[in-house]
Amino acid sequence: MADRFQLKFHTETKQLPIYELVVGKRGAKLAEDKSESPEVGMRNLRGELQGEKATMPMLAASLTRVLQRNVVDETGLKGAYSFTLRFLPDQVRSRPDDSTAPDTDGASIFTALQEQLGLSLRASKGPVEVFVIDRAEKPSGN
């Protein structure tokens, strides 16, 4: 692609809007998972995040994908936790009979984080790595 379009780019770090993942005012509602289960990780489903022995940096990375904005872990929580976070995705039903559409009575991801996990997202600015296109031309022939 780079050769065909004569594409030239570089990365740089800019101060852009981010979210900081912090413990809520009433404290975290997470208990460390001390089970013998070998499963570790995060699952991103439509309207649901599932953690199996997940760390807060893993949750922050999943929230980054859902929110399409960098999320940085500032909770100070060092353990591994198993949880399910259910929220209303910002998607609209494609058809009236769409049985996979979310329940419209659900909570936003911001409210769900506070109510279900005792965590909060705080708007901030921080360093974000971005791609900068220096040059691109019409493609050459095959």
C-alpha positions in Angstrom: 0.0 0.0 0.0 2.8 2.4 0.9 4.5 1.9 -2.4 1.3 2.0 -4.5 0.0 5.3 -2.9 3.5 6.7 -2.3 2.3 6.9 1.3 4.5 8.7 3.8 3.5 9.1 7.5 4.8 9.4 10.9 3.5 9.1 14.5 3.5 11.9 17.1 2.1 12.4 20.5 -0.5 15.1 21.1 -2.5 16.2 24.1 -6.1 15.1 23.4 -9.2 14.3 25.3 -9.0 11.0 27.3 -10.8 9.4 30.2 -9.3 8.5 33.5 -10.7 5.3 35.1 -10.9 6.1 38.9 -12.5 4.6 41.9 -16.0 6.1 42.6 -16.9 8.3 45.6 -18.4 5.3 47.4 -15.5 2.9 46.7 -15.0 0.0 44.3 -17.5 -2.8 44.3 -15.0 -5.4 43.1 -13.8 -8.4 45.0 -10.5 -10.0 44.0 -10.8 -13.3 42.2 -8.7 -15.8 44.1 -10.2 -18.9 42.3 -8.0 -21.5 40.8 -9.5 -20.9 37.3 -6.9 -20.6 34.6 -9.0 -18.2 32.6 -7.8 -14.7 32.4 -9.0 -11.9 30.1 -11.7 -9.5 28.9 -14.6 -10.2 26.5 -16.2 -7.3 24.7 -19.8 -8.1 23.8 -22.5 -5.8 22.6 -23.6 -4.0 25.7 -21.5 -6.1 28.0 -17.9 -6.4 29.2 -16.9 -9.6 31.0 -13.7 -9.8 33.0 -12.1 -13.1 34.1 -9.3 -12.3 36.6 -9.0 -9.0 34.7 -6.7 -6.2 35.8 -7.7 -2.6 35.7 -5.4 -1.9 32.8 -7.2 -4.7 30.9 -10.6 -3.0 31.7 -9.2 0.4 30.6 -8.1 -1.1 27.3 -11.6 -2.6 26.7 -13.2 0.7 27.6 -10.9 2.4 25.1 -12.4 0.2 22.3 -16.0 0.7 23.5 -15.7 4.5 23.9 -13.3 5.1 21.0 -11.2 7.3 23.3 -8.1 6.5 25.3 -8.9 5.3 28.9 -6.1 5.4 31.4 -6.2 3.3 34.6 -5.9 5.7 37.6 -7.7 3.4 40.1 -4.7 2.2 42.0 -6.3 -1.2 42.2 -3.6 -3.9 41.7 -5.7 -7.1 41.9 -7.4 -9.3 39.4 -11.2 -9.3 39.3 -14.0 -11.2 37.7 -17.1 -9.2 36.8 -19.8 -8.5 34.2 -20.6 -4.9 33.3 -23.9 -4.5 31.5 -24.7 -1.2 29.7 -26.8 0.2 26.9 -24.6 0.4 23.8 -24.9 3.6 21.7 -26.4 1.8 18.8 -29.9 2.1 17.4 -32.1 -0.8 16.4 -31.7 -1.5 12.7 -35.2 -3.1 12.4 -38.2 -3.0 14.7 -38.1 -6.8 15.1 -34.4 -6.9 15.9 -34.2 -9.2 18.8 -30.5 -8.5 19.4 -31.2 -4.8 19.9 -30.4 -3.6 23.4 -33.0 -3.0 26.1 -33.7 0.7 26.0 -34.1 0.8 29.8 -30.4 0.0 30.3 -27.9 2.3 31.8 -25.2 4.2 29.9 -21.7 2.8 30.3 -20.8 5.8 32.6 -23.8 5.0 35.0 -23.2 1.2 34.7 -19.5 1.6 35.8 -20.6 3.6 38.9 -23.5 1.4 39.9 -22.1 -2.0 39.1 -18.4 -1.7 39.7 -18.0 1.4 41.9 -15.7 3.0 39.2 -16.0 6.2 37.4 -14.7 7.8 34.2 -13.3 11.3 34.5 -12.8 13.5 31.4 -9.2 14.7 31.1 -6.5 15.5 28.6 -3.5 13.3 28.1 -0.9 12.1 25.6 -2.3 10.2 22.7 -0.2 8.7 19.9 -1.6 9.7 16.5 -0.6 8.9 12.8 0.1 11.9 10.7 -0.1 11.5 6.9 2.7 13.5 5.2 2.0 12.4 1.7 -0.4 10.3 -0.4 -0.9 10.2 -4.1 -3.3 8.6 -6.6 -2.5 4.9 -6.8 -0.2 3.5 -9.4 -1.5 0.9 -11.8 -1.5 -2.8 -10.9 
